[in-house]
Amino acid sequence: MKEKSRNEIKNSSFRVLDLFAGCGGLSLGFQNAGFNIIAAFDNWKPAINVYQKNFSHKIFDYDLSNLRSNYQIFREMCPEIIIGGPPCQDFSSAGKRNENLGRGDLSIVFSEIVTNVLPQWFLIENVELFRKSNKYKEVRQVFKDAGYGLSEIILDASLCGVPQKRKRFFCFGELQGKDQSLEPYLKKRLADKPMTIRDYLGNKLEIQYYYRHPRSYQRRGIFSIDEPSPTVRGVNRPIPKNYKKHPKDPVCIIEKLRPLTTIERSYLQTFPETFIFEGTKTDLEQMIGNAVPVKLAEYIAQSILEYIKDNLNTSKIIPEKTYAL
């Protein structure tokens, strides 16, 4: 079989499979960077409906927790990269932090799909605390046993083109690669200072301050657009009538203070205005809060692409195949 030449590599649109795709933040970021998303998988109908309205490739309504060791559907797609963000609630500081509730097992499912398909590269995303979990220790060992070199890093989205303080853990794997090979590419492009909402949106929101419901009233609830937003979560509540000013709130309570709307929160997740969100408010808030910010995904995808172009040995490229969907 004919292998790709170096020139073909530079112009190649690498084939990407997105698992646990949600409404498509990771997919859109990789697509914007020039990757070819061949298909996506998820098992939550509201997110699948939104995904279908915004992408031309297929998303499968598929319960990845019930594969029964049947990986043929993924093998037939011949992905060069598998990406995904398995559910993070069991590890999140906003959740119960109990990794034995069941959803944490989906990270192991991701690793098993990767190591049975053996793409040249993969990327898994999760919350910062995932890195310290026992589930990740299992996942990491599965990858290492299959021969993947791993680049592991925690990134702050506000330094990657996103107007939001959102720290997430990423593990990038390369088959027969070296550990931490991608890290210099991810670090060299970080911004010198966090991006604020005004930096990203200007005066689009037509407000100076807004309310974001705190996890506890020991934290402040009022924020300025001249700072990055706190992490966009899956809940969005109005300001309570009995809200008491926190010492770190930048202003006193004002009559017109409001939370951001659902669509405004999607902007903080760097979804474009053209992205179509349809569904109930509760579902949309959840899927937007769960999404990987588009610009963060794009930042990582661009770093991966630069790494591949600089370091790829043509002998590692997967030979041309007949692709089936």
PyMOL commands that set and color helices and strands:
alter all, ss='L'
color gray80, all
select helices_A, chain A and resi 6-10+25-32+45-54+64-66+72-75+105-117+128-132+134-145+157-159+183-187+197-201+262-268+281-290+294-311+314-316
alter helices_A, ss='H'
color red, helices_A
select strands_A, chain A and resi 15-19+36-42+58-61+81-84+121-127+148-156+167-175+209-211+222-224
alter strands_A, ss='S'
color yellow, strands_A
deselect
rebuild
show_as cartoon
